[in-house]
C-alpha cells in the first residue's frame, strides 16, 4: 500500500489545469516525442537510465490528493514509495514499419488521461524500423513543456548544460517586484482580443497529430528574410500560422476587430531555475498579422514578439495569477471559463528550442523532437514548432472532427516559411 504525505495546495496554474480534466472532462495529457536512428535499447536499459537520471526530480513523485478538512482546492502530495519502473513501458510489441503507425499510436496515447492512482507521467519506448521513438507523457497539471524538455535532455547523452534536477519553487520571485505599470498592463491584457472562428467548438475525445518539417537552412533563411534584421523563431511561427489560417479561409481576407490572436506560452523561470519542474509559464496573447504577403506579415510579427517585452508581460501575468487566493470562488471560476473561450484566444502557438545540438541514447542519435500540447476545451487545434539541431518540426494537434484542418495547417505553415527564401 502506498503512503502519501500531507497534501499541499496546488499553485493556481496547476489547479486550473487539474480541474479542466477532473471536472471539465477535457484531457490534459501533453507530450514530447523524440525520434532516434540506431539500435533500440531494451526496456531494462531504459528503466535503469530513468532511475539513475530522474531520481532527483521530486516533482515526478507528486500526485493529486484529497485535501484535509474538506478543502475543495486541488492539492499535491508526494508518493513516498513510488517506483519509477512502473512509469516506463514499451509499445507496441513489434517494431512499427511506417510513419502512419507511429502517428496512430501517438494520437491514441495523447487522447487518454493518465492514471490518477500514481504520479501522472509515463515514458514509452516505441520501436520502429531503423530506430525507435521515445514519447514522454504527463498531465499538464504536473509538467509544462519546458519541464518535458528538461527531462528529455537530462535522460540523454550530450547535454552539458543546466538540465539538472532543481527542486526550488521560486521561479516567480522576480515577478512579485514588477512595477505597478506592468501589473496594470497585465489587467488590460485580460480584455477580449479574439472572436470565434470556423473551427472553434466543443473538442471531441479523439486526437490526431500532423507533422511537417523544415531543415535548418530553410529556417535560417526565413529568420534572415527581412532587411531590418534577424527575426525570432516566435515571429516566424506567428507570421506563418497567420498566413496558413488566412489560406484556409478561417479568418477572411480583410478581418475586422476583434480578430484572431495566438496564445503564446512564455517561460518565467528565473536565472538558475532552469531545472525546476512544474508549471512556470504565463501565456501572452498576440494578434496574428493577417494582412499583406509573407514579408509584410513577418515584419508585423517581429514588432509584436520582442523578447524583453514578452518576458515582462509574462512575468506580470504570472504575478497576477499567483497573487490570487488559493480557494474556489466565482471570480476564479468565471475567469477559467473565459480563458477557455475563443474570445480570449484563437489557438495555442508555441515555439520551443532544445538548446542542444546533439543528443543520443547510447549509440542511437536523436534526429528530431516534437512538442505535443493538450487541446483547450473549445479550441480543437494547437500548433507547436520544435527546433533541434538542423531539424525544425511543426506539429498540429487536432481532435477527430478537425483532422483535415490539422494536416492542412501543418503543411501550409511550412510552405509559408519556405516562401520567405525567395
Secondary structure, 3 states (H helix, E strand, C coil): CCCECCCEECCHHHHHHHHHHHCCCCCCEEEEEEEEECCCCCHHHHHHHHHHHHCCCHHHHEEEECCHHHCCCCEEEEECCCCHHHHEEECCCCCECCHHHHHHHHHHHHCCCCCCCCCCEEEEEEEECCEEEEEEEEECCCCCHHHHHHHHHHHCECCCCCCCCECCCCCCCCHHHCCHHHHHHHHHCCCCCECCCCCCCCCCCCEEEEEEEEEHHHHHHHHCCCCCCCCCHHHHHHHHHHHHHHHCCCCCCCCCCCECEEEEEEECCCCCCCCECCCCEEEEEEECCCCCCHHHHHHHHHHHCCHHHHHHHHHHHHHHHHCCCCCCCHHHHHHHHHHCCCCCCCEEEEEEECCCCCCEECCEEEEEEEEECCCECCECEEEEEEEECCEEEEEEEEEHHHHHHHHHHHHHHHHHHHHCCC
